[in-house]
Amino acid sequence: MNRIQSGVWSALGAAAAGALYGVGEAGAVWVEGRLWLPSPLPLALGAAVLGAGVGLVPGALLGGITKRGASDGVVGAAMAIGLLELTLLVITDAPPFGEVPWYVGSPVALGLGAALILGAGALARLGPNPLRLALALALALVHPLLRWPETPARPAPTPGAKSVVLVTLDTTRADHLGVYGARTATPTLSRLAAEGVLYEAALAPIPVTGPSHTSLMTGLGPWSHGVLLNGIPAPEDRVTMAERLTQEGYRTGAFVSAYVLNHTIGLSRGFATYDDDFSALKGAEALLGARLLAAVSRNLNPDDVLERQGGATIDDAIAWLKEGDESRPYLLWVHLFDPHGPYAPPAPYDTAYYSGDPRSPTHTSMAQATGVAAYLQDSLRGVTDAAWVVAQYDGEISYADAQLGRLIDTIDARGDAGRTIIVVAGDHGESLGEHGVWFNHGDDLY
Protein backbone atom coordinates (compact mmCIF):
# COMPACT_ATOMS: atom_id res chain seq x y z
CA MET A 1 0.00 0.00 0.00
CA ASN A 2 1.55 3.33 -1.04
CA ARG A 3 1.39 6.49 1.03
CA ILE A 4 -1.55 7.99 -0.89
CA GLN A 5 -3.65 4.83 -0.59
CA SER A 6 -2.74 4.53 3.07
CA GLY A 7 -3.71 8.14 3.65
CA VAL A 8 -7.10 7.65 1.98
CA TRP A 9 -7.89 4.51 3.98
CA SER A 10 -6.60 6.15 7.14
CA ALA A 11 -8.82 9.18 6.52
CA LEU A 12 -11.83 6.90 6.10
CA GLY A 13 -11.00 5.05 9.31
CA ALA A 14 -10.44 8.30 11.18
CA ALA A 15 -13.69 9.78 9.89
CA ALA A 16 -15.57 6.64 10.92
CA ALA A 17 -14.00 6.70 14.39
CA GLY A 18 -14.73 10.41 14.80
CA ALA A 19 -18.31 9.86 13.64
CA LEU A 20 -18.69 7.10 16.22
CA TYR A 21 -17.44 9.47 18.89
CA GLY A 22 -19.91 12.11 17.74
CA VAL A 23 -22.79 9.64 17.84
CA GLY A 24 -21.64 8.68 21.32
CA GLU A 25 -21.75 12.33 22.37
CA ALA A 26 -25.26 12.66 20.93
CA GLY A 27 -26.25 9.49 22.75
CA ALA A 28 -24.94 10.97 25.98
CA VAL A 29 -27.11 14.06 25.51
CA TRP A 30 -30.14 11.87 24.82
CA VAL A 31 -29.47 9.52 27.74
CA GLU A 32 -28.88 12.40 30.15
CA GLY A 33 -32.29 13.76 29.23
CA ARG A 34 -31.59 17.29 30.45
CA LEU A 35 -32.44 19.03 27.17
CA TRP A 36 -35.83 19.01 25.51
CA LEU A 37 -35.18 16.86 22.41
CA PRO A 38 -38.32 15.52 20.69
CA SER A 39 -36.06 13.27 18.55
CA PRO A 40 -32.37 12.33 18.86
CA LEU A 41 -31.87 11.76 15.11
CA PRO A 42 -31.01 15.33 13.97
CA LEU A 43 -28.43 15.66 16.72
CA ALA A 44 -26.97 12.21 16.02
CA LEU A 45 -26.54 13.01 12.32
CA GLY A 46 -24.99 16.41 13.01
CA ALA A 47 -22.71 14.95 15.68
CA ALA A 48 -21.53 12.22 13.30
CA VAL A 49 -20.56 14.81 10.69
CA LEU A 50 -18.77 17.04 13.22
CA GLY A 51 -17.02 14.07 14.81
CA ALA A 52 -15.84 12.81 11.44
CA GLY A 53 -14.35 16.23 10.78
CA VAL A 54 -12.52 16.25 14.12
CA GLY A 55 -10.92 12.86 13.52
CA LEU A 56 -10.24 13.18 9.81
CA VAL A 57 -7.00 15.19 9.64
CA PRO A 58 -4.96 13.55 12.43
CA GLY A 59 -6.07 10.09 11.34
CA ALA A 60 -5.13 10.72 7.73
CA LEU A 61 -1.73 12.10 8.72
CA LEU A 62 -0.92 9.11 10.94
CA GLY A 63 -2.00 6.62 8.29
CA GLY A 64 0.00 8.42 5.62
CA ILE A 65 3.13 8.20 7.77
CA THR A 66 2.78 4.59 8.92
CA LYS A 67 1.18 3.20 5.72
CA ARG A 68 -1.05 0.94 7.82
CA GLY A 69 -4.33 2.34 6.53
CA ALA A 70 -7.69 2.50 8.26
CA SER A 71 -6.60 1.01 11.57
CA ASP A 72 -4.09 3.79 12.17
CA GLY A 73 -6.77 6.28 11.21
CA VAL A 74 -8.78 5.03 14.17
CA VAL A 75 -5.74 5.43 16.43
CA GLY A 76 -5.03 8.94 15.15
CA ALA A 77 -8.63 10.01 15.68
CA ALA A 78 -8.63 8.57 19.20
CA MET A 79 -5.43 10.38 20.12
CA ALA A 80 -6.66 13.69 18.69
CA ILE A 81 -10.02 13.45 20.44
CA GLY A 82 -8.38 12.57 23.73
CA LEU A 83 -5.97 15.49 23.55
CA LEU A 84 -8.78 17.89 22.67
CA GLU A 85 -10.88 16.69 25.59
CA LEU A 86 -7.90 17.14 27.88
CA THR A 87 -7.33 20.63 26.51
CA LEU A 88 -10.92 21.50 27.38
CA LEU A 89 -10.35 20.44 30.96
CA VAL A 90 -7.31 22.67 31.23
CA ILE A 91 -8.60 25.86 29.58
CA THR A 92 -12.16 25.91 30.90
CA ASP A 93 -12.58 28.57 33.56
CA ALA A 94 -13.51 27.57 37.08
CA PRO A 95 -16.34 29.54 38.73
CA PRO A 96 -15.09 32.85 40.18
CA PHE A 97 -14.07 32.70 43.81
CA GLY A 98 -14.98 29.02 43.89
CA GLU A 99 -12.70 26.11 44.59
CA VAL A 100 -10.50 25.69 41.52
CA PRO A 101 -10.45 22.09 40.24
CA TRP A 102 -6.97 20.59 40.39
CA TYR A 103 -6.74 20.17 36.63
CA VAL A 104 -7.45 23.80 35.67
CA GLY A 105 -4.25 25.24 34.26
CA SER A 106 -2.17 22.36 35.62
CA PRO A 107 0.78 21.33 33.39
CA VAL A 108 1.03 18.14 35.44
CA ALA A 109 -2.52 17.20 34.46
CA LEU A 110 -1.80 18.00 30.82
CA GLY A 111 1.38 15.90 30.84
CA LEU A 112 -0.22 12.92 32.56
CA GLY A 113 -3.22 13.01 30.25
CA ALA A 114 -1.06 13.27 27.15
CA ALA A 115 1.06 10.33 28.32
CA LEU A 116 -2.01 8.18 28.92
CA ILE A 117 -3.50 9.03 25.54
CA LEU A 118 -0.25 8.44 23.66
CA GLY A 119 0.26 5.18 25.53
CA ALA A 120 -3.22 3.98 24.64
CA GLY A 121 -2.63 4.98 21.03
CA ALA A 122 0.67 3.10 20.88
CA LEU A 123 -0.93 0.02 22.43
CA ALA A 124 -3.74 0.08 19.90
CA ARG A 125 -1.30 0.64 17.02
CA LEU A 126 0.86 -2.30 18.01
CA GLY A 127 -2.01 -4.55 18.91
CA PRO A 128 -4.21 -6.75 16.73
CA ASN A 129 -7.21 -5.48 14.81
CA PRO A 130 -9.74 -6.54 17.51
CA LEU A 131 -8.00 -4.15 19.90
CA ARG A 132 -8.36 -1.35 17.38
CA LEU A 133 -12.04 -2.20 16.99
CA ALA A 134 -12.44 -2.10 20.75
CA LEU A 135 -10.86 1.36 20.78
CA ALA A 136 -13.31 2.58 18.16
CA LEU A 137 -16.28 1.19 20.09
CA ALA A 138 -14.97 2.76 23.28
CA LEU A 139 -15.08 6.13 21.54
CA ALA A 140 -18.79 5.69 20.97
CA LEU A 141 -19.60 4.41 24.47
CA VAL A 142 -17.47 6.56 26.74
CA HIS A 143 -19.80 9.55 26.87
CA PRO A 144 -23.10 7.71 27.44
CA LEU A 145 -21.52 5.58 30.17
CA LEU A 146 -19.97 8.55 31.96
CA ARG A 147 -23.16 10.61 31.79
CA TRP A 148 -25.74 7.92 32.51
CA PRO A 149 -28.15 9.70 34.85
CA GLU A 150 -29.62 8.60 38.11
CA THR A 151 -33.40 8.40 37.90
CA PRO A 152 -34.89 9.94 41.04
CA ALA A 153 -37.93 8.32 42.54
CA ARG A 154 -41.06 10.29 41.71
CA PRO A 155 -44.03 9.45 43.93
CA ALA A 156 -47.60 9.94 42.86
CA PRO A 157 -48.65 13.58 43.29
CA THR A 158 -51.16 14.66 45.88
CA PRO A 159 -54.66 14.63 44.36
CA GLY A 160 -55.67 18.14 43.36
CA ALA A 161 -52.13 19.53 43.55
CA LYS A 162 -51.77 22.73 41.52
CA SER A 163 -49.19 23.21 38.80
CA VAL A 164 -46.68 26.05 39.20
CA VAL A 165 -45.39 28.27 36.39
CA LEU A 166 -42.58 30.68 37.27
CA VAL A 167 -41.53 33.22 34.65
CA THR A 168 -38.52 35.39 35.45
CA LEU A 169 -37.86 38.55 33.46
CA ASP A 170 -34.19 39.49 33.51
CA THR A 171 -33.12 43.09 34.14
CA THR A 172 -36.72 44.35 34.24
CA ARG A 173 -37.63 47.50 36.13
CA ALA A 174 -41.11 47.74 37.63
CA ASP A 175 -41.36 51.43 36.69
CA HIS A 176 -40.94 50.50 33.01
CA LEU A 177 -43.95 48.17 32.94
CA GLY A 178 -47.31 49.28 31.60
CA VAL A 179 -49.05 47.36 34.37
CA TYR A 180 -47.55 49.89 36.81
CA GLY A 181 -48.50 52.88 34.67
CA ALA A 182 -45.42 53.22 32.46
CA ARG A 183 -45.61 53.92 28.72
CA THR A 184 -44.27 50.44 27.94
CA ALA A 185 -47.06 48.19 26.69
CA THR A 186 -47.35 45.02 28.79
CA PRO A 187 -50.87 43.71 28.08
CA THR A 188 -50.08 40.19 29.27
CA LEU A 189 -48.88 41.42 32.66
CA SER A 190 -51.93 43.69 32.89
CA ARG A 191 -54.18 40.71 32.20
CA LEU A 192 -52.47 38.60 34.86
CA ALA A 193 -52.69 41.46 37.36
CA ALA A 194 -56.40 41.90 36.69
CA GLU A 195 -56.99 38.20 37.34
CA GLY A 196 -54.58 37.84 40.24
CA VAL A 197 -52.38 39.84 42.61
CA LEU A 198 -50.08 42.74 41.70
CA TYR A 199 -47.28 43.43 44.17
CA GLU A 200 -46.33 47.08 44.50
CA ALA A 201 -43.34 46.73 46.84
CA ALA A 202 -41.31 43.65 45.91
CA LEU A 203 -37.53 44.03 46.00
CA ALA A 204 -34.79 41.86 44.52
CA PRO A 205 -32.24 40.82 47.16
CA ILE A 206 -29.26 41.41 44.84
CA PRO A 207 -28.87 42.96 41.34
CA VAL A 208 -27.08 39.97 39.78
CA THR A 209 -28.82 37.27 37.73
CA GLY A 210 -27.35 34.08 39.21
CA PRO A 211 -27.53 35.05 42.89
CA SER A 212 -31.02 36.55 42.52
CA HIS A 213 -32.34 33.40 40.88
CA THR A 214 -30.68 31.31 43.57
CA SER A 215 -32.73 33.27 46.11
CA LEU A 216 -35.89 32.74 44.06
CA MET A 217 -35.30 29.00 43.87
CA THR A 218 -34.23 28.43 47.48
CA GLY A 219 -36.19 31.08 49.38
CA LEU A 220 -32.93 32.25 50.95
CA GLY A 221 -31.15 35.58 50.73
CA PRO A 222 -27.59 35.89 49.41
CA TRP A 223 -26.41 36.26 53.00
CA SER A 224 -27.69 32.70 53.60
CA HIS A 225 -26.91 30.81 50.39
CA GLY A 226 -23.59 32.60 49.84
CA VAL A 227 -23.92 33.10 46.06
CA LEU A 228 -22.82 36.67 45.36
CA LEU A 229 -21.59 36.54 41.75
CA ASN A 230 -22.58 34.90 38.49
CA GLY A 231 -20.83 31.59 37.96
CA ILE A 232 -20.80 30.52 41.60
CA PRO A 233 -22.81 27.29 42.02
CA ALA A 234 -25.67 27.14 44.48
CA PRO A 235 -24.56 25.10 47.52
CA GLU A 236 -25.77 21.52 47.33
CA ASP A 237 -27.13 21.63 50.87
CA ARG A 238 -29.60 24.38 49.90
CA VAL A 239 -32.75 22.62 48.72
CA THR A 240 -34.40 24.12 45.65
CA MET A 241 -38.08 24.43 44.84
CA ALA A 242 -37.65 21.95 41.99
CA GLU A 243 -36.15 19.35 44.33
CA ARG A 244 -39.07 19.72 46.73
CA LEU A 245 -41.71 19.45 44.02
CA THR A 246 -39.97 16.47 42.41
CA GLN A 247 -40.37 14.72 45.75
CA GLU A 248 -44.07 15.57 45.54
CA GLY A 249 -44.42 13.84 42.17
CA TYR A 250 -44.34 16.90 39.93
CA ARG A 251 -43.13 16.88 36.36
CA THR A 252 -40.38 19.51 36.21
CA GLY A 253 -38.95 21.57 33.35
CA ALA A 254 -36.85 24.72 33.05
CA PHE A 255 -36.06 26.77 29.96
CA VAL A 256 -33.48 29.51 30.41
CA SER A 257 -32.25 32.16 28.00
CA ALA A 258 -28.74 33.09 29.14
CA TYR A 259 -25.43 31.35 29.74
CA VAL A 260 -25.21 32.71 33.30
CA LEU A 261 -28.03 30.32 34.26
CA ASN A 262 -26.63 27.20 32.61
CA HIS A 263 -26.89 23.88 34.41
CA THR A 264 -23.43 24.08 35.98
CA ILE A 265 -24.51 26.65 38.59
CA GLY A 266 -26.72 24.16 40.41
CA LEU A 267 -30.19 25.54 39.73
CA SER A 268 -30.85 22.54 37.49
CA ARG A 269 -31.11 20.31 40.57
CA GLY A 270 -34.58 18.83 40.73
CA PHE A 271 -35.46 19.62 37.11
CA ALA A 272 -35.88 16.58 34.88
CA THR A 273 -35.57 18.92 31.88
CA TYR A 274 -33.21 21.89 32.10
CA ASP A 275 -32.94 23.39 28.64
CA ASP A 276 -29.94 25.71 28.41
CA ASP A 277 -28.71 24.89 24.89
CA PHE A 278 -28.92 27.87 22.53
CA SER A 279 -27.40 26.27 19.43
CA ALA A 280 -29.26 26.04 16.12
CA LEU A 281 -28.99 22.24 16.37
CA LYS A 282 -30.33 21.48 19.84
CA GLY A 283 -27.77 19.53 21.84
CA ALA A 284 -24.81 20.63 19.73
CA GLU A 285 -23.33 22.63 22.61
CA ALA A 286 -22.37 19.32 24.25
CA LEU A 287 -20.33 18.17 21.24
CA LEU A 288 -16.53 18.29 21.36
CA GLY A 289 -16.03 20.80 18.56
CA ALA A 290 -18.66 23.19 19.91
CA ARG A 291 -17.33 22.90 23.46
CA LEU A 292 -13.82 23.69 22.33
CA LEU A 293 -14.94 26.76 20.39
CA ALA A 294 -17.10 27.95 23.29
CA ALA A 295 -14.28 27.57 25.81
CA VAL A 296 -11.86 29.48 23.60
CA SER A 297 -14.46 32.18 22.97
CA ARG A 298 -15.16 32.59 26.69
CA ASN A 299 -11.46 33.02 27.36
CA LEU A 300 -10.87 35.45 24.48
CA ASN A 301 -14.14 37.40 24.77
CA PRO A 302 -15.23 37.33 28.42
CA ASP A 303 -17.65 40.25 27.90
CA ASP A 304 -19.73 38.51 25.25
CA VAL A 305 -23.29 37.72 26.34
CA LEU A 306 -24.47 34.28 25.23
CA GLU A 307 -28.25 34.29 25.06
CA ARG A 308 -31.24 33.25 23.01
CA GLN A 309 -34.25 35.33 22.11
CA GLY A 310 -37.33 34.84 24.23
CA GLY A 311 -39.40 33.52 21.35
CA ALA A 312 -37.12 30.49 20.97
CA THR A 313 -37.23 29.80 24.70
CA ILE A 314 -41.02 30.01 24.74
CA ASP A 315 -41.21 27.71 21.69
CA ASP A 316 -39.40 24.97 23.60
CA ALA A 317 -41.40 25.54 26.78
CA ILE A 318 -44.67 25.28 24.84
CA ALA A 319 -43.52 22.05 23.15
CA TRP A 320 -42.64 20.63 26.59
CA LEU A 321 -46.08 21.57 27.92
CA LYS A 322 -47.92 19.99 25.00
CA GLU A 323 -46.04 16.69 25.36
CA GLY A 324 -46.78 16.37 29.07
CA ASP A 325 -49.25 14.19 30.93
CA GLU A 326 -52.23 16.48 31.49
CA SER A 327 -53.19 14.61 34.66
CA ARG A 328 -49.87 15.28 36.43
CA PRO A 329 -49.04 18.65 38.02
CA TYR A 330 -45.91 20.34 36.77
CA LEU A 331 -43.37 22.96 37.73
CA LEU A 332 -42.32 25.03 34.73
CA TRP A 333 -39.70 27.76 34.99
CA VAL A 334 -39.15 30.03 32.00
CA HIS A 335 -36.43 32.68 32.04
CA LEU A 336 -36.60 35.53 29.51
CA PHE A 337 -33.36 37.49 29.08
CA ASP A 338 -34.44 40.00 26.44
CA PRO A 339 -34.46 43.20 28.56
CA HIS A 340 -30.82 42.57 29.46
CA GLY A 341 -28.30 44.41 27.30
CA PRO A 342 -27.40 44.58 24.51
CA TYR A 343 -30.88 45.99 23.81
CA ALA A 344 -31.95 44.79 20.37
CA PRO A 345 -35.71 44.23 20.19
CA PRO A 346 -37.10 42.80 16.95
CA ALA A 347 -39.53 44.76 14.80
CA PRO A 348 -41.94 46.35 15.51
CA TYR A 349 -40.72 46.78 19.07
CA ASP A 350 -37.49 48.48 17.97
CA THR A 351 -39.43 51.55 16.80
CA ALA A 352 -42.37 51.43 19.22
CA TYR A 353 -41.07 54.11 21.57
CA TYR A 354 -38.76 56.26 19.45
CA SER A 355 -38.79 58.10 16.16
CA GLY A 356 -35.96 60.05 14.64
CA ASP A 357 -32.25 59.60 14.22
CA PRO A 358 -30.51 58.38 17.40
CA ARG A 359 -27.11 59.24 15.88
CA SER A 360 -27.91 62.82 14.97
CA PRO A 361 -25.26 65.34 16.12
CA THR A 362 -28.08 67.49 17.49
CA HIS A 363 -28.42 65.07 20.39
CA THR A 364 -25.98 65.32 23.27
CA SER A 365 -27.50 63.24 26.05
CA MET A 366 -25.19 60.24 25.54
CA ALA A 367 -22.20 62.41 26.42
CA GLN A 368 -23.08 62.00 30.08
CA ALA A 369 -23.51 58.21 29.85
CA THR A 370 -20.36 56.89 31.48
CA GLY A 371 -19.66 53.51 33.03
CA VAL A 372 -21.75 51.67 30.43
CA ALA A 373 -21.46 47.88 30.70
CA ALA A 374 -18.74 46.44 28.45
CA TYR A 375 -21.18 44.12 26.65
CA LEU A 376 -23.26 47.13 25.56
CA GLN A 377 -20.57 49.42 24.24
CA ASP A 378 -20.28 48.05 20.70
CA SER A 379 -24.05 48.25 20.15
CA LEU A 380 -24.13 51.88 21.33
CA ARG A 381 -21.19 53.12 19.28
CA GLY A 382 -22.16 56.34 17.50
CA VAL A 383 -25.47 56.75 19.36
CA THR A 384 -25.93 60.30 20.63
CA ASP A 385 -29.43 60.16 22.14
CA ALA A 386 -29.84 58.28 25.44
CA ALA A 387 -33.61 58.34 24.93
CA TRP A 388 -33.19 55.92 22.02
CA VAL A 389 -31.32 53.47 24.25
CA VAL A 390 -34.09 53.59 26.84
CA ALA A 391 -36.64 53.10 24.05
CA GLN A 392 -34.82 49.94 22.94
CA TYR A 393 -34.87 48.70 26.52
CA ASP A 394 -38.62 49.33 26.68
CA GLY A 395 -39.06 47.57 23.35
CA GLU A 396 -37.36 44.48 24.76
CA ILE A 397 -39.79 44.51 27.69
CA SER A 398 -42.82 44.70 25.38
CA TYR A 399 -41.39 41.87 23.28
CA ALA A 400 -40.88 39.72 26.38
CA ASP A 401 -44.47 40.46 27.46
CA ALA A 402 -45.73 39.28 24.07
CA GLN A 403 -43.80 36.01 24.42
CA LEU A 404 -45.21 35.56 27.91
CA GLY A 405 -48.65 35.95 26.34
CA ARG A 406 -47.99 32.98 24.05
CA LEU A 407 -47.16 30.83 27.06
CA ILE A 408 -50.28 31.93 28.97
CA ASP A 409 -52.43 31.19 25.91
CA THR A 410 -51.01 27.66 25.78
CA ILE A 411 -51.76 27.11 29.46
CA ASP A 412 -55.33 28.29 28.85
CA ALA A 413 -55.70 26.06 25.79
CA ARG A 414 -54.67 23.02 27.85
CA GLY A 415 -57.38 23.84 30.37
CA ASP A 416 -54.76 24.37 33.08
CA ALA A 417 -55.60 27.95 34.08
CA GLY A 418 -57.86 26.99 36.97
CA ARG A 419 -55.33 24.61 38.48
CA THR A 420 -52.11 26.52 37.90
CA ILE A 421 -50.30 29.11 40.00
CA ILE A 422 -48.57 31.58 37.66
CA VAL A 423 -45.83 33.79 39.10
CA VAL A 424 -43.99 36.48 37.11
CA ALA A 425 -41.01 38.20 38.72
CA GLY A 426 -38.03 40.31 37.74
CA ASP A 427 -34.65 39.19 38.98
CA HIS A 428 -33.35 42.78 39.25
CA GLY A 429 -33.53 46.09 37.43
CA GLU A 430 -31.27 48.27 35.32
CA SER A 431 -29.63 51.64 35.93
CA LEU A 432 -30.82 54.18 33.36
CA GLY A 433 -28.93 57.25 34.49
CA GLU A 434 -29.93 57.42 38.15
CA HIS A 435 -27.05 58.50 40.42
CA GLY A 436 -24.86 58.82 37.33
CA VAL A 437 -25.02 55.08 36.55
CA TRP A 438 -25.91 54.31 32.93
CA PHE A 439 -27.09 51.06 31.33
CA ASN A 440 -25.53 48.77 33.89
CA HIS A 441 -26.33 46.74 36.99
CA GLY A 442 -24.62 44.49 39.47
CA ASP A 443 -21.98 46.98 40.61
CA ASP A 444 -24.27 49.37 42.46
CA LEU A 445 -27.45 49.60 44.53
CA TYR A 446 -29.40 51.66 42.02
ABEGO torsion letter per residue (X at the ends): XBAAAAAAAAAAAAAAAAAAAAAAAAAAAAAAGABBBABAAAAAAAAAAAAAAAAAAAAAAAAAAAGAEAAAAAAAAAAAAAAAAAAAAAABBBBBGBBBBAABGBAAAAAAAAAAAAAAAAAAAABBAAAAAAAAAAAAAAAAAAABBBBBBBBBBBBGBBBBBBBBBBGBBAAABAAAGBABBBAAAAAAAAABBBBABBBBABABAAAAAAAAAAGBBAAAAGBABBGBBBBAABBBAAAAAAAAGBBBBBBBABAAABAAAGAABGBABBBABABABBGAAABAAAAAAAAAAAAABAABBBBBBAAAAAAAAAAAAAABBAABBBBBBBBBAAABOBBBBBOAAAAAABBEBAABAABAAAAABBGBBAAAAAAABGBABAAAAAAAAAAAAAAAAAAAAAAAAAAAAAGAAAABBBBBBBABBBBAGBGGBBGBBGABAX
